[in-house]
Amino acid sequence: MRVVIFFEGGVGTEVADGAVLRRMVACKSDGGTGALDQMVIAEYFATHFDAHIAHLSVVLEEKLDVMVEAVAQKFGTSMQVFRPKGGIFLWMKLPDGVDVRTLVQPAAKVGLVFNAGPDWACDGAAAASYLRLCFAMPSKEVIRAGVAAFAKVCFEQIGIPVHGDNVRRG
């Protein structure tokens, strides 16, 4: 009998035979993360927390760099970027007058999801042209492709960015 715990993107998954799984499920006592999962993670982090955070910080910084670079390449000066000092979201701003909520459905139709600024701001009206993208889970390749696809949606819906990669020289 063996139990394998996979840590990927957060908590974990248990793989075991039926008798072990029944005992593990009995330990789950809340509607959120199971008590057993929390205990396993607590045990792991008791000796690996600092190394895990150091590794995670490097990975997230690299993904953030990729996203900032992709946004600059695809949107140029049409998108203002607010590089975070922490966290997993990149806040951005389209020109005044653009309501990003009009982009939610067209983006969803091509498989893209973003957070409209008004949904995450105290003053939704003042945040109409803001949005945030999460860079934690997708790979660098998916980030690049997602930003390119979002630029295409923006162009089709609101005419921004003005031309390919929106980079003006000279």
N, C-alpha and C positions, 0 to 999 in steps of 0.2 A: 504494500500500500504506500503510495507516495502522494504528496501535495506539492504542486508547483505554483509559485506566486510570480506573476508577470507584472512588473511595474512599468506601465506605459501610459503616459498622459494623465497620471493621477493615482487613483487608488489601485485596484488590482483585480485579478481574476484567479479563482481557485480551480484547479483541475485535480479531481480525486475520484475514487470509486464511490458508489452510492452511499455506503454506510458512513464514510467520512463526510461527504457533502451534507447528509442529513444532520449530523452533529454540528457542522459549521453553520448551516442555515438556522439552526436553533439559537445560535449566538447573536443573530441579527435581530436587534430589538427596536430599531427606529426606522422612520421613513426615508432617512437620508443615507449617508454612508454607514454601512453595517459596523457594528461594534467589533466584530472579528477583524474586518479590514483596518479599522482604526488601531487595533492592538498590534497587528502585524506591522503597520507603518510606523507606529511608535517604537516598536522593537528595532526596526531597521534604522530609523533616524537616530536612535540612541547612540549609535556608533558611526553613522555615515552622513549625518546632516550637513556638516561643513563641506565635505567633498561633493555632495550632491548639489548644494547651492552654488558652489564655485563652478561646477560643470554647467549647470542650468544657466547661470549668468552669462557664460561665454556663448552658449548656444543661442540664447535669446538676443544678445547683443549682435551676433552675426545675422540673425533673421531680421532684426530691426534695420541694420545697415542695408540689407538687400531690399527691404520694403521702401526705405527712404530713397535709395538709388532708383528703384523702379518707378516710384511716383515722380521723381524729378525728371526721369527720362520720358515718361509717357505724358505727363501733364505740364512740364516746364513751369512757367510762372503762373499758370492757371490755377494751381493748387498750392495753398500755403500749408506748410507742414510744421507741426509742433512736436519736436523730438522729446520724448518723455525721459525723465531721469530714472524712472522705474516703471514697473508694471508690464503689461503685455498688449497695450493698445497704442496705436499711433493716431493722434487727433489731427485732422486736416480741415481746411476751409476752402470751399469753392468761392468764387466772386459773390459779393453782395447781390441780393436779388434772386439767387438760386435757392430753391427750397429742396433740400436733399430728399425729403420724403417722397417727392415725385419720382425719384430714382429707385426706390425700394422694390417695387413690383417689377419694373423692367430688368433690374439686376437679378432678382430672384428667378425670373424666367430663363436666364442663362446660367443658373446655378451659383450665383454670387449672393452673399449675405454680408451686410454691413450694418453698423449701428448708426441710425440717424441722430445727429446731435441734439435735436429737441427732446428726444426720449431720455437723454442722459444729462440734461442741463436743468438748473434751477429756473432759468428763464428761457423756456422753449422758443419763444418768438425771436429772441436775440441770437439763438443758436441755429436758426433755420438753414444756414449755409455750411454748417459744420457736420462732420461725420467722423467715425472712428473705425479703424480696421484692427483686427486681432492678428498678431503675428506669431503667437505661441505654438499652435498646433501644425499649421501647414509647413511643408518643406520649402526650401528656398525656390525650387522650381515652380511649385504651386503658387507661391507668393508672386513671382514674376508674371506668371500666366494670369493670375487673378487680377493684378493691377492692370495689365494690358487689356483684359476683357472688360474691366470696369471703365477704363478710358474709352473703349469702344461704345459702351452703353451710354456714358456721359455725352459723347459726341452725337450719338444718334438721338438722344432725348433733349439735350440742351445746347448742343453746338460747341461744347467745350470738351477737350482741347481743340483748338482751331485747326491744327494739321498734324500729320504723323509725327509722333514723339514730341510735338510742340516745343521744339528747341530752335530758337532763332539765333542765327550767327550774325556777327557784324555790328 
